[in-house]
Amino acid sequence: MWIGLDPGLRRTGLAESDAQGVMAFPVASLATSELRAELARRYGDGSRLNGVALGSPQRLNGEVSHGAAARDVVAKTLGELWPNV
């Protein structure tokens, strides 16, 4: 299974793929501040995961948005939680 994360400053969207990794389905909107604990609760050590798709917020003109700070925090959290995923 793959998971997808759409990071925001306050909330992060979570989606899970089907068994084949073809389709993704929304699962929850989680408080970004509680993301680490919630991901650990749902997915443990990450051994069931094939990977993580992390959204990268951009403005319509392609510039990085203020949400990029949330992306960086979530990326750091993922690296600490599951260094091998």
C-alpha positions in Angstrom: 0.0 0.0 0.0 1.1 3.6 -0.7 -0.1 6.5 1.3 -0.4 10.1 0.1 0.0 13.1 2.3 -1.2 16.6 1.4 0.6 18.8 4.0 -0.8 22.0 5.3 0.2 24.3 8.2 -2.7 23.2 10.3 -4.0 20.0 8.7 -2.6 17.3 6.5 -4.7 15.2 4.2 -4.1 11.4 4.2 -5.0 9.0 1.4 -4.3 5.3 0.9 -3.9 3.3 -2.3 -5.7 0.2 -3.2 -3.8 -3.1 -3.0 -2.4 -2.7 -6.5 -1.2 0.9 -5.9 -3.3 2.2 -8.8 -6.1 4.2 -7.1 -5.9 6.4 -4.0 -8.7 7.1 -1.7 -9.0 9.9 1.0 -8.9 8.5 4.5 -8.6 11.5 6.9 -7.7 15.0 7.5 -5.2 15.0 10.4 -3.8 17.8 12.6 -0.3 18.4 11.3 0.9 18.8 14.9 -0.3 15.3 15.7 0.8 13.6 12.4 3.7 11.6 13.7 1.7 9.9 16.5 -1.3 9.3 14.1 0.9 7.8 11.4 2.7 5.5 13.9 -0.7 4.4 15.3 -2.1 3.6 11.8 1.0 2.2 10.1 3.4 1.1 12.9 7.0 0.7 11.7 5.9 1.3 8.1 6.8 -2.2 6.9 3.4 -2.6 5.2 4.0 0.5 3.1 5.4 0.5 -0.4 6.0 4.2 -0.3 4.8 7.7 0.5 3.7 10.3 -1.9 4.2 13.8 -0.4 2.4 16.8 -1.9 4.4 19.9 -2.6 2.3 23.1 -2.4 2.8 25.6 -5.2 1.2 28.8 -6.3 -0.5 28.9 -9.7 2.6 30.6 -11.2 4.8 27.7 -10.0 6.4 29.5 -7.1 6.7 27.7 -3.8 3.9 28.7 -1.4 3.9 29.2 2.3 2.7 25.6 2.6 6.1 24.5 1.6 7.1 25.0 5.2 4.5 22.4 6.2 5.8 20.0 3.5 9.4 20.3 4.9 8.1 19.6 8.5 6.2 16.5 7.3 9.1 15.3 5.2 11.4 15.5 8.3 8.8 13.7 10.4 8.5 10.9 7.8 12.3 10.5 7.6 12.5 10.2 11.4 9.5 7.8 11.6 10.3 5.6 8.7 13.9 6.1 7.5 13.7 3.1 5.1 10.3 3.9 3.4 
